[in-house]
């Protein structure tokens, strides 16, 4: 059985799949959204 992923572990990958740019993702991280 695989370990449970950490909260937010896949956020970056999911946001990239949804078409968000690295700059958008970094801004979300800086704003405390992710």
N, C-alpha and C positions, 0 to 999 in steps of 0.2 A: 504494500500500500504506500502511495506517495504521501509525503508530508503536506499539511495544509499550507497553501500559499499565504504569505504575509499580507496584511491589509495594504492595498494599493500596489502590490508587487507587479501586476500586469497593466497598470494604468497607462504607462508610456506606450506599450505595444498596442493596446486597444485604441488609444487616441491616434496613433499613426495609421492604423487600419481604417479609421474613420476620416482620414485625410488631413489631420491637424499637422502643422509644421512643427519643427523642433523649437522654433521661436515661440509659437503659441503654447507649446507644452511647458517650456521654461517659464513663461509668464504665469501660467496656471500654478506652477510649483512655487514661484516667488510670491504669488498672492495667497498661498496657503490652501488653494482649492484641492490640489492633489499632493 
